Amino acid sequence: MKLIILDRDGVINEDSEQFIKSPDEWHPLPGALEAIALLNQWGWRVVVATNQSGVGRGLFGMDTLNAINDKMVKSLARVGGRLDAIFFCPHAADSTCDCRKPKPGMLLQIGERFNVALDEVPIVGDSLRDLQAGVAAGGRPYLVLTGKGQATQNHPELPEGTRIFPDLAAVVADLIG
């Protein structure tokens, strides 16, 4: 099985320092939805793994998070794409949970759910914590320069072997090329 794990905000859609708190604030990045559809066409299973501390902070509730994700899923369907699952951590940043990236718990849950070892699985993110979680889970870190990616690329703790691409479309082109 070909599996890829994507962060949401900053990889698939525009990011916001104030969080994406409603479906109206969710806007796909150029080419991202089409890139996911292309992965689907090439037989990839696509899973989203996203920290959503806005839930834990009380900025929005589960109904709103579900509505945002529903908009993403419907937007993907319009271009012929789909997600195989959406995993999220709803806990605030000060939580001691296992699922909040940079901890690998959420990614390990994905590996268990899909019955796949995560070594060689591309983990695509725009922040250091995405990449650190990916490496801790045994995956291959891919940094996109969208979202927080520009700032992340020069971080002194960038995991060794991180592959850097301008955006998700460029990652997909490399994977299927």
C-alpha positions as CSV (number, residue, x, y, z in Angstrom):
1,M,0.0,0.0,0.0
2,K,1.2,3.5,-0.9
3,L,0.4,5.8,2.0
4,I,1.1,9.5,2.5
5,I,0.4,11.6,5.5
6,L,-0.3,15.3,5.1
7,D,-0.6,18.1,7.6
8,R,-3.6,20.3,6.9
9,D,-3.0,24.0,7.6
10,G,-0.2,25.3,5.5
11,V,0.0,22.2,3.3
12,I,-3.5,21.7,1.9
13,N,-5.0,25.1,2.8
14,E,-3.9,28.5,3.8
15,D,-2.7,28.8,7.3
16,S,-3.6,31.5,9.8
17,E,-1.9,32.6,13.1
18,Q,-5.4,33.1,14.4
19,F,-6.4,29.5,13.5
20,I,-8.9,28.4,10.9
21,K,-12.0,28.8,13.0
22,S,-14.8,28.4,10.4
23,P,-15.5,26.9,7.0
24,D,-15.4,30.4,5.5
25,E,-11.8,30.8,6.7
26,W,-10.7,27.5,5.0
27,H,-9.1,28.2,1.5
28,P,-7.2,25.6,-0.4
29,L,-3.7,26.4,-1.5
30,P,-3.3,26.6,-5.3
31,G,-2.8,23.2,-6.8
32,A,-3.1,21.3,-3.5
33,L,-6.5,19.7,-4.1
34,E,-5.5,18.6,-7.6
35,A,-2.2,17.2,-6.2
36,I,-4.2,15.0,-3.8
37,A,-6.5,13.9,-6.6
38,L,-3.4,12.9,-8.6
39,L,-2.1,10.9,-5.7
40,N,-5.5,9.1,-5.6
41,Q,-5.3,8.4,-9.3
42,W,-1.8,6.8,-8.8
43,G,-3.1,4.5,-6.1
44,W,-2.0,6.4,-3.0
45,R,-4.0,6.4,0.3
46,V,-4.0,10.0,1.6
47,V,-4.4,10.7,5.3
48,V,-4.5,14.1,7.0
49,A,-2.9,14.4,10.5
50,T,-3.4,17.8,12.0
51,N,-3.1,19.5,15.4
52,Q,-6.3,21.4,16.1
53,S,-5.6,23.1,19.4
54,G,-8.3,25.7,18.7
55,V,-10.7,23.0,19.9
56,G,-8.8,22.6,23.2
57,R,-8.5,26.4,23.6
58,G,-12.3,26.8,23.1
59,L,-11.9,28.9,20.0
60,F,-14.2,26.5,18.1
61,G,-16.0,23.3,18.8
62,M,-16.1,19.9,17.2
63,D,-19.1,20.8,15.1
64,T,-17.1,23.6,13.5
65,L,-14.0,21.4,13.0
66,N,-16.2,18.8,11.3
67,A,-17.8,21.5,9.1
68,I,-14.3,22.8,8.1
69,N,-13.2,19.2,7.3
70,D,-16.4,18.6,5.4
71,K,-15.7,21.7,3.2
72,M,-12.2,20.3,2.5
73,V,-13.6,16.8,1.6
74,K,-16.3,18.3,-0.7
75,S,-13.7,20.6,-2.3
76,L,-11.5,17.6,-3.0
77,A,-14.4,15.6,-4.5
78,R,-15.1,18.4,-6.9
79,V,-11.6,17.9,-8.4
80,G,-11.8,14.1,-8.3
81,G,-9.9,13.6,-5.0
82,R,-10.6,12.0,-1.7
83,L,-9.0,11.5,1.7
84,D,-8.8,8.0,3.3
85,A,-9.0,9.5,6.8
86,I,-8.6,12.6,8.9
87,F,-6.8,12.3,12.2
88,F,-6.6,15.3,14.5
89,C,-5.4,16.2,18.0
90,P,-7.9,18.5,19.7
91,H,-5.7,19.2,22.7
92,A,-4.2,22.6,23.7
93,A,-0.4,23.1,23.2
94,D,0.3,22.6,27.0
95,S,-1.4,19.1,26.9
96,T,0.6,16.0,27.8
97,C,-1.3,13.9,25.3
98,D,0.6,11.5,22.9
99,C,-1.3,12.7,19.8
100,R,-0.1,16.3,19.5
101,K,2.7,16.7,17.1
102,P,5.8,16.7,17.5
103,K,4.9,13.6,19.5
104,P,4.4,10.6,17.1
105,G,1.2,9.2,18.7
106,M,-1.2,10.4,16.0
107,L,1.0,9.1,13.2
108,L,1.5,5.7,15.0
109,Q,-2.3,5.5,15.2
110,I,-2.5,6.0,11.4
111,G,0.1,3.2,10.9
112,E,-2.0,0.9,13.2
113,R,-5.3,1.8,11.5
114,F,-3.9,1.1,8.0
115,N,-1.8,-1.8,9.2
116,V,1.4,-0.4,7.7
117,A,4.9,0.3,9.0
118,L,5.6,4.0,8.6
119,D,9.2,3.6,7.4
120,E,9.3,5.1,3.9
121,V,5.9,6.7,4.3
122,P,6.2,10.4,3.3
123,I,5.1,12.7,6.1
124,V,4.4,16.2,4.6
125,G,4.3,19.3,6.7
126,D,5.1,23.0,6.8
127,S,6.3,23.1,10.5
128,L,9.2,21.6,12.5
129,R,6.7,19.7,14.7
130,D,5.2,17.9,11.6
131,L,8.7,16.8,10.5
132,Q,9.8,15.8,14.1
133,A,6.6,13.7,14.5
134,G,7.2,12.1,11.2
135,V,10.8,11.1,12.0
136,A,9.8,9.9,15.5
137,A,7.2,7.6,13.9
138,G,9.8,6.3,11.4
139,G,8.5,8.2,8.3
140,R,10.3,10.3,5.7
141,P,10.1,14.0,6.3
142,Y,9.0,16.3,3.5
143,L,8.8,20.0,4.0
144,V,6.7,22.3,1.8
145,L,7.6,26.0,1.7
146,T,3.9,27.0,1.9
147,G,2.4,28.0,5.3
148,K,5.2,28.1,7.8
149,G,7.6,26.3,5.5
150,Q,9.7,29.3,4.6
151,A,10.6,29.9,8.2
152,T,11.0,26.2,9.0
153,Q,13.5,25.5,6.2
154,N,16.3,27.2,8.1
155,H,15.6,25.9,11.5
156,P,18.7,24.4,13.1
157,E,16.7,21.3,14.3
158,L,15.4,20.5,10.8
159,P,15.6,16.7,10.7
160,E,18.4,15.2,8.7
161,G,17.3,14.0,5.3
162,T,14.3,16.3,5.1
163,R,13.3,16.8,1.5
164,I,12.2,20.3,0.7
165,F,9.7,21.3,-2.0
166,P,7.9,24.5,-3.0
167,D,4.4,23.0,-2.4
168,L,2.4,19.9,-2.2
169,A,2.1,19.7,-6.0
170,A,5.9,19.5,-6.3
171,V,6.0,16.7,-3.7
172,V,3.4,14.8,-5.6
173,A,5.2,15.3,-8.9
174,D,8.4,13.9,-7.3
175,L,6.6,10.9,-5.8
176,I,4.8,9.8,-9.0
177,G,7.5,11.0,-11.4
